[in-house]
Amino acid sequence: MKFAIVLYAYFPFGGLQQDLLKILKACRARQIDVTIFCMEWEGERPLSAEIIVLPTQGYNKVSKREYFVEEMLMATSDNYDLIIGFNKMPGLDFYYAADYCFAEKARNERSFLYRLTPRAKQYMNYEKAVFGKGQETVSLLLSPQQREEFIKHYQTEDERLILMPAGIKKDRMAGSDAQIRRRRMRFELSVAEGELLLLQIGSAFKTKGLNRSLLAFAALPKELRSRTRFIVIGEDSPEKYLKEAERLGISRRLKIISGSSEVPELLFAADLLIHPSLKESAGMVILEAIVAGLPVLTTSSCGYAFHVEKAEAGKVCPMPFQQEYLNKQLEAMLLSEEKSVWKSNGISYGQKQDLYSMPQTVVNLLVQAAHSYSQ
């Protein structure tokens, strides 16, 4: 069996990219040959798949994406049982919905003029090619919120929208050695006894709401802020956020670190995860924090925010977003005596819920579809 996986760009530590690697590993376990077609690949190349970086032409990203799609369709016209996309584009058999509904954002959060730009038009057309009524692409969704939005804008047939379980790694779960790992990591980070550690994890700082977090941290009472450290982990350019921290007078309490492989230790070491994303289809780090026993403060615009409420493992800021509300919740949560309750609730939730089987579930579904297509 041969699958083609297509996406625009791969870079380490991205949530979409991490999910791709998990699915790739599950494909390898089923002895499925996988070829990945992309515009660019950054970082180590997995041995379990052939990586083909297709040439692109054009003067801007819009024309380069259009050229890539044309090249991809020609390259995958035969010899593959299925074409699985990790970005929205024409010609897909399956789409792994790691991104939010663009139409929802464009029509509710942007102006009419924005929707007339070449970029927006292309994204809307490509999204319609996947979700439009009468299309054949089956989409694998990460949250109920996505289902509501795609049906709202495209009247997508229900049978083409399949909700997947989460697929976080089980090493995020708090085990018997969690306290030892917590103390070790706090020592490495030079977090003093009695200090609180606030954590934010995620690349694309703008989308993840880092500026919101900086403002909330700066709004903390002086005494609380003086005994709280704020560490941000993610692949992005930190310069403007470091300048903002300097302007807000919090630079001495802030540290921004490029993507790290020590995510479990960081989750165990922290006292609170803040994740006020502007818009996110899932938010894998939210679940990772919950099962690690780390209380979460997030926004309802994150697809996985409902897990925080269901697990009773933190607080969710409602939409429309209000900075003052986030500020107050951050202060209250850092001082709250409920942190131990949120922690135990999260650990229990991670032990009882299926938050880990996404890769195997996806591959099982793809194999069944490939067999049915061949008959």
Secondary structure, 3 states (H helix, E strand, C coil): CEEEEECCEECCCCHHHHHHHHHHHHHHHCCCEEEEEECEECCCCCCCCEEEECCCCCCCHHHHHHHHHHHHHHHCCCCCCEEEECCCCCCCCEEECCCCCHHHHHHHCCCCCHHHCHHHHHHHHHHHHHHCCCCCCEEEECCHHHHHHHHHHHCCCHHHEEECCCCCCHHHCCCCCHHHHHHHHHHHCCCCCCCEEEEEECCCCCCCCHHHHHHHHHCCCHHHHHCEEEEEECCCCCHHHHHHHHHHCCHHHEEEECCCCCHHHHHHHCCEEEECCCCECCCHHHHHHHHHCCCEEEECCECCHHHHHHHCCEEEECCCCCHHHHHHHHHHHHHCCCHHHHHHHHHHHHHHCCCCCHHHHHHHHHHHHHHHHHC
